[in-house]
């Protein structure tokens, strides 16, 4: 063993800083040899030092490790891993490829990175990504703590870090556009909107080149490093810049009362299928990290992205858990949304498990005990677990909520019974006793699909810009263009579209559950009919800040209904509403149709009304929904004087009368209310005079 290095130890994995040097550790069961490469900077094409790891001195079980005295924070490093290249046995070792440490806390080399060189034969050292040694102890959190906002008091804003401020209209310095620093600048906007959590599309280091030639991977569902913030989202160019800038953003959001939820992609990696690049896991120990087909030369593809991580393997599961713990304990995030979470329930052969070990480990982990855990409870191979996802802690994206709300507002037949169930928190789907209804995450739109503006402007998708001949993206959108495909200058069509958008927003925020709003829906952000803009890193996807003024009326409506509903106890209860026909001492709901106590559940019904009551809070709300194409007159419940119904929302009225704050809401003078065609009305009971 050379005297300049020490054997090191098998824990922790990754690069760990000590007073006199750094310990490096990496797992590989099938490797025959490993070299640690040290670089003087991220742009150096050759290592300044190569340290071979001796299997006798530098390996404990299947953990390869070495301690290098004298190294400091900011050291740049990577690996070469030797072993058999035998795809038929699941092995794809290639010592010509420079590999990223799966546990790297920061990544450099993105400006020289070339995906193609990691696919073609030959050495790729000059164009490979490298890790950076990070010491988490030096950052000053200034007393920052998790916010722990209950689901019952949460409004989630799904946003893209780059897209939020990349547009020149953000009026930020060019180097801050599309960065964590850019979000800090826009915190007041988020506060005014009324949201309590940002759900960030993937910010783990990803491969922007994992896409068709000439395009960029914009969404980021192509992870390379599960511990490193994406360097492209940092305005700082120093090796440690992304780590500290991300922390600055979290700290700023927390000060504003806003939680940070990360969209995490533990179902697949950026390395693609058998024709994809060798960047990290594939070259470190392919058979350990990936689910393979019976023919081990090929990858099981339950994700639709070319490969599937073997989450049920102990080593891979530990990496996932270590990553989650790291982002909570060291980066102070408040929760996670698990992309294609059902993939994590598959066993080592790809079969669904009733008790998947990694999901139960996440569910029961004490470090994660206070975090939000949100599952996208399906995968790309047909496994659908909405309502049956494991455990007691996971919330779920409620896909049926999206579909049934769209169908009702569009005017589809037979939509009313399903709509009522979604408004109530979907007790027909979530049947576990005492399950909190707010663990149903409600959304009408999300990153994957039409924006809210496009939902009322297009009958079909227009994804030609993605260079897949319009084959990508779902064809099941439940959209309606209101009479003309695409943009329109016809006043009547534009009026109806704005009204339909307000209808969707009203339903989203008067439903029992946790609402999630897509970035830019409050200002009519459009993708021109593209419902799969994963590769559109351009103005098609970006938030245009000029629209904040252009669409002020819709922004005002959105802010108003968020603040209104979040200020009422009836929308923050943690149990299902009682469904009654008469008064009840517990928070309850009474269903109506145009006539009181006579909801129309028939196939031809296009209307529904309901009264929400919270006796202890002295709250009473009456909601009327008309998806019919003619005016319908609704009965109103009788009140005892001096109580009167006051109109808070009428989506058919022109701004600013479409929304009135309670203190300014006008009284309703009759117990009959004509609800305009395709509109929604919300009334509040309060004393008059």
N, C-alpha and C positions, 0 to 999 in steps of 0.2 A: 504494500500500500504506500503510495507516494507520501512523503512527509508534509507536503503543502496542503493536503486535504485530510479530513477525518472521515471515518465510516458513516457518520450521521445516524439518524434514527428514523423509524418507520411512521412516526406521527409527530405533528400533523402532516397531512398531505399538502402538496403545493410548496411554496417557498415561504419559510418562516424566519423572521428576523430575530437574532439574538445580539447580545452586546458585542460579541467578538466576531460575528459572521452570520452566515445564512445556511439553514438546513433545507435541502431540496429532497422531495419525496414524490414518487409516482408509482402507480400500480400497473403491473403487466404480468399476467400469469404465464404467457407463452413466449415472451421475449427471451432471446439468448444473450443479448447485450444491449446496453443503453449508453449513450454519450450525452453529457450535459454540455451545451454550447453557451458561452458567455460572450456578450457583445458590448462594445463601448457606447453604441448609440443605436437608435432604431433604424437609422438609414445606412448602417454599415453592412456591406453585402457578405462579409466573411466574419466568423467569430474570432475574437481576439484570444480566446482560450477554449480548448476542448478537453473535457475531463471524462475519460472512460470510467464507467462504473464496473467494478470487479464483482462478478457474481458471488465470490467468496466473502468479500469484505463489505460490499455495498448492497446486499440483498438480504432481507428478512422475510421468510415466506415468499410472497409474490410482490413485496414492496421493495422498490429500488430507491436508495437514498445515499446522500453524501452531504457532508458539512464542509463548507468552504470558508475558512477564516478570512477576515479582511474585507469581505463584500458588504455593501451598504444598501439602504433603501434606494430604489430607482434602478438597481441593476437589471439589465435586460438579458433574457435567457430563452432557450428553447431546447429541444431534444432531437436526437436521432435514435431510432429504435431498430435493433437488429432482430431478425427472426425469420421463419420460413414464409415465403410467398407461395401459398398453396390454397387458392380460393376454394377448391373442392373440399378442404377441411376447415374452411372458414377463416383462414389466416391470410392477411394482406400486408405483411411487413415489407417496408421499403426504406432501407437506410439512406437512400438518396433524398428522401423527403424530410424537411425540417418541420417539426411538429410542435404545436402549441400545447402547453400544459393545461389539462382540463381545469385545474384549480387556479390558474393565473388570475390575479385580482385586477390587472390592467393589461392592455394590449397595445403594442405599437407596430408600425410597419404598414399601416393601411394605405399610405400614400404610394408605396411601391408594390403592394400586394397584387398578385395575379393568380386568379383561380385556375386558369388554363394550365399554368406551369405545374400546378399540383395534380393535374390529370395526366399530362403527357409524361413519358419516361424522362428521367434525368434529374439532375440536382436543381432544387428550387430555393436554395438558401437566400438568394438575393431578393426574392419576391415573397418570402414566407412571413407570416405574422409571428411575432415574438411576445413573450410575457414580460411583465415588469414586476419587480419585487415591491410590495406595498407593506407599510407598517401602519396598522390602523390606530395605534395608540397616540399618535401625535395630533390628531384633528381635534379642534375645540368645538364641541357641540353646544356650548353655552347653555347648558341645562335643558336641552331639547329632550322631550319625552313623547312616547306614543300618545295619540289623542284618544284612542279607544272610543270612537263615536259609535253608538249602537246602530245596527241596521235600521231600526225604527226611526232614526233621526238623520238618515243618510240620503244624499242625492249624489249619484255618481255621474261623472263627466268623462266619457271615453274619448281620449285624445291621443294624438300623435305628436311626439316631442318635436320632430323636425317640421311637420306640417303646420303646427300652431303658429310659428313666427317666421317661417322661411320666406313668406311673400314680402316683397319690398314695402308694401303698404304697412307692415308692422312698425316702420319708422325706427328700427333698431340699427345700430352699427352693423355693417355687413358681417363682421366676424361673430356676432352674437345671434344672428338669425338662425333659426332651426336648432337651437341649443338649449341645454339646461338653464343657462344664464338668461336666455330669451324668455323662458317661462317665468323666471323670477320677476322680470319687468312687467309681465302681464298678470301678476297675482291680483291686483285690484279689480281687473275685469272679472276674474273668476269669483271673487268675493261678491261683487255686485250682482252677478248672475244668481248667486245663492247656492252654489254647489258646495258639498262638504267633502268630496273625495275626487281626485283625478285617477282614472284608470288608464295607465300609460301603455300603449302598444309597445311591443318588446323593446327594451332598452339594454338587454344583454348584448354583448358584442356579437354582431351578425355579419353575414356575407352579402354586401350589396350587389355582388356580381353573380349571385345565384338566381339567374333570370335569363330571359331571351337576350341574344346579342343586341346591343344598342339601347337597352333599357336598364333600370336599376331596381333592385329589390327595395321597395319603399316601406312596406309594412314592417319588415324585420323578423318574420317567422322563419328564420334560417340561422339558428344560433350556432356560434362557434365557441363562446366562452360563457359559462353559466355564472361566473363570479365577477365578470368585468363589465363596467358600463361601456356602452358603445362609444368609441372614440369620435365618431362622426357627429355626435351630439354635444361635443365639448368645444367651447370657444378657446380653450387653453390648449397649447400645443406641447407643453412639457409632458414627460412620460406619466406623471401622476395627476395631470390636469383633470381628466374625466372623473376620477374618483372623488376629488374634493369639490368639483363643480356640481356633481350630482348631490353630494351632501349639502352643499349650500342651497340647492333648490329644495331639498326636503325640509331643511331648517326654515326656509322662507315660507313654504306652504304651511308648515305646522304653526308658525306664528300667526298665520291668517286663518287658522282653524280648519285647514284642508288636509285630509289624509292623502297618502300616496299608495296606490295599489299598482302592482306590476303585473302585466300580462306575461306569463312565463310559458316557455315552449319546451317541456321536458319529454315530448312525445317523439321528436326526431331531431336531427342535426343538419347542418349545412353540407354534409359530405355526400348527400344524394345516394344513388343506387350504385351498382357495380361499375358503372361508367363514370362515377363522380370522382371528386378530388380526394386526395389523402392529406388532410389538414391537421388532424388530431387523433380522435378516437379510433378511426379506421387503421391508422398506422401504429397505434399504441397497443391495442389488443382488440381487434375487430370482433372476434368471437365472443368476447366478454360484453362489449358495449351494445351490440345490435342483435335484434331478432332476425334470424336467418331462415330461409325456406328449407324444405327437406333437402333440396340441392343447395348445399351450404355456400355455393358461389354466388347466390342471389339473396337479396334482402326482402324480408317480409315488409309489406307496405300497407299498414293499417292507417296511415296518416295522409295518403295521397301526395306525399312529398319525397318518395323514393326510398326511405328507410324508416325504421322504428327502433327507438332506444329500448333496451332490455331492462325496463324499470323494475321488474321483479327480481333481477339479479342483485345479490346483496351489495356488490361493489357499486353498481350503478344507482341503486336505491340510496346508498349512503351518500353518494355524490349529490343527488337531488336534495336530500335532507340537509346536507352540509351547506348547499347553496342557499336554501330557504333560511336556515339559521343565520347565515352570514348577512343576508340582506336585512334581516330583522335586527340582529344584535349590533352589527357594525355600520349599517347604512340607514337604519331607523325607518324602514318602510313599514307600512301599516297593514299590508295584505297582499294577496296574490289572486289573479284570475288564471286558472289552469286551462290552457288551450288544449282542445281535444282530450279532456281529462280521462275519458273512458279508456283511452289507450293504456293508461297507468294501471288499469285493473286486469290486464292480460298477463297470463303466466309465461313461463319460459318457452312454451310452445305456441304462444299467441292466443290461447283460449281464455275466455273471460273467467275470472275468479269471483266467488262470492265474498271472500275475505282477502282482498289484495294487500300484501304486506306493506308496500310503500305508502298506500293511501291511509292505512290504519296508523302507520308510523307518523305521518303528517298530522292526522286527526288528533293523535294523543301526545304529540311532542310538547313538553313544557315551555320551551322557548317560543313556540308558535301559538301558545294557548290564547293570547290576547289578540291575534291577528285575524283579519277577514280572510276566509278561504272560499273562493268562488269557482265552481266547476262549470266548464262547458261540457255537459254530461253526455257527450256522444263522440264518435270517431268517424273516420272516412270509410270504414269498412262495414258500416251498418249497425254497430253496437250503439244503442240508444237507451240512456239511463236517466232521463229527466223524470224526477219523482221517485227514483229508486237508487240514487247514488248513495254510496256507503256513508255510514256514520251519522253523527248528530250535529256536527259543526259546519259542514260544507253547505254554503248557499249554492244556488244553481241559476244559470241563465235560463229563463223560461221561454224557450222557443215557441211553444203553443200560444203564449201571451202575444207575442209579435204577430203570429199568423192570424189569430182570431180577432184581434183589434183591427188589423188591416182589412180583413174580410168584412167586418161590420161597417166600418167607415166607407169602404168602397161601395157598399150596398148589396153585398151578396145575400142570397136567400139562406135561411136556416142558421144565421150567425148569432142570434140573440142568446140562446141558452149557453153556448160556449163563452160568449162575451161576459155574461153574468158570473160564470165561474172564475174567469180571469180577474174581474174586478174584485172579487171576494178574496183573492189570494190563491186561487187554484186548489181548493181542498179536495177536488176530485183527482188531482195529480199527486199532491203531497198528502198522503194519508197516514203518515206516522203520527201517533198521538202526541199532542202538545207541541207540534212543530210550529215554530214562529213563522207567521206568514211573510215576514219581511226577509226571510231567506230565499224568497222567490225574487230574482232580479228581473224587473220588468223593463223591456225596451221595445220600441217600435222600429228603430233602426240601429245599426252598429257599423263598425268599419267594413264588415263583410256584407255587401249588398248595396241597395240604393240609399242615398241620403234622403232625408224627409222631403226636401224639395223635389227630388227626382221621383219619389214614390207617388207624387200627385201630378207628375209631368210626363211620365213615360209608361207605355203599356208593355214595352219590351226593352231588353238590355241592348247596349251599343258598346261592345268591348273590343272593337277592331284594333284600337290602339295598343292592345296587349299582345298583338302579333300571334294570336291563336285562332284566327278565323272566327272569332265570336263564339267559340265552343266553350270557353271558360265561363265561370259564374253561373249561378242558378237561373233556371228559367221559371221558377215558381216564386214570383215576387208579390202577388196579390196587390198589384198596383193599378192605378187608373189615371189616365192623363187629363181628365176633366174636359175632354172634347177635342184636344189637339195634341199631336205628338211633339214633344220637345218644347223649346221656348216659344212664347206667344206674346203678341202685342194686343190681343183681343181683350178689352177690359173685363168682359163677363167671365172669361176663362181665368184670367189672373185673379179676379175677385174670388171665384170659387176655389182656386188652388190655395190662396191664403186662408180661406175659411176652413178648408180641409186640414191644413197644417195645424191650425188652432184647435180643431177637433181632436186630432191625434194627441197634441200636447195636453189638452184637458183630460182626456181619458188616462193618459200616462200618470198624471199627478193626482187624480182622484181615486186611483185604484189602491187597494191594500197590497203592499209589497214595497220593495226598494226600487225607486225609479232610476234609470240610467239614460242619459241624454248623449247623443253623438255630437262630437265637436262640430260646430258650425250649423247645426240644425236650427239654432235660434236666430240665424241670420240668412237662412235659405242657401247655404252652401250647396253647390251643384257639381256633380261629376259628369254632367252632360249625358246621363244615361249609362255610364260605366258602372256596373255593379260588382266589379272585382278589381279595384284599382291598386292591387298589390305592387304593381311595377310602374306606377305613375308618380315619380318624384318630381312633380312639376305643378304648375298653377292649377291643373285639374283637381288635385287633391288638397292643395294648401288652403288654409284659412285666409280669406281676403279681408283685411281689416277695414278697407273702404266700405264693406258691406255693413259694418256696425252702424254707420250713419245712414246708408241707403235703406237698410231694413230696421230702422229704429223702432217702428211700431211693433214688429214681431218680437224684437228683443225685449221691448217693454212688456209685452204680453207674457213672454216666457219668464222674465224676472218676477213679474207680478204673481203668476200662478204658483211658482216655486215658493216664494215667500209666504203667500197665503196658505197653502196647504201645509208647509213646514211649521207654521205658527199655530196649528190646531192639534189638539190632543187626539182627535179621532183618526188622524193620519200617522200617529206615532205609537199606537198600541202594539203590544207584543203577543197578542193572541187573536184567534179568529173572531170576527164579529158574530154575535148571535143573529141568526136569521129569524125574524118574527113578523107577525101581522099587527101587533099592538106594541104599546110602550113596554120597555124592559129595563130593569135597573142597570144592566151591564151595557157596554157599548154594543150597538146593534144596527142592523140594516133592515129596511122594509122595502120590498120590491113592488114596483107599480108599472102600469102601462100608461096609456093616455088617461085611463080612469084609475083612481086610487085603488090599491090592493088588487089590481087586475092585470098583472104582467102578461103580455102576449108572447108565449113561447112558441108560436106556430112557425111553420116553414116560411110563411109569407111576411112575417113580422120584420120591421125595420126600425123599431123604436123600443126604448126601455127607459124607465125612471126608477130612482131609488132615493130613499131618505136615510141619511146617516145620523145617528144620535149617540152622543156621549153624555149621559145624564150627569155624571160627577163633574164634568168640565162645563156643563151647561152649554153644550154645542149641538146644533142641529143644522144639517146641510141637506138641501134637496137638489138632485141632479136630474136633468132631462136630456135624453139623447135621441135625436131624430136623424136617421140615415136615409129616410125616405126622400123622394124628389118633390114632395109637396109639403106645405105647412101642415103641422099637426097641433091640435089644441090639447094641452095637458091640464088635468086637475091639479091643484096644489093642496097639500094638507092644511087643515084649519089650525089656526094659532089663537092663543089667548092674548087679548090686549094687555099691555101695550106692545106685545111682540108683533113684528111684521116680517114678511120675507123681503130681503134686499138683494138686488141683482149684482152679483160679483162678476159673473162671466155670461156673455152671450156672444158666441163666436160669429153670429150673423151681423152684428152691429159694426159699423166702421170705427176704427180707432179714434179717440181713446176709449170709447164706450164699450169696446169688446171686453175690457177688463177694468174693474173698479176696485180699489182697495176697500176693505169693509167699512172704514170710517166715512168713505165718500160714496158708497154704493147706494143707488136710489131705491126707494121702497117700491114694492109691487102693489098696485092698488086693487087687484082682483085675485080671486082664487081660480081663475082660468088664465093660462099662459100660452099664447100662440108661439110655438117653436118653429122657426123658419126651416125650410128644406135644408137638409144636410148641415145641421148645426147642433151645438151643445149649449146648455144653459146650466149655470150653477147659482143657486140662491142660498143665502145665509140668513138664518133666523136671529134677529136681535131686537132689542127694544127700540121703539121709534119715538122720537120727540124728546 
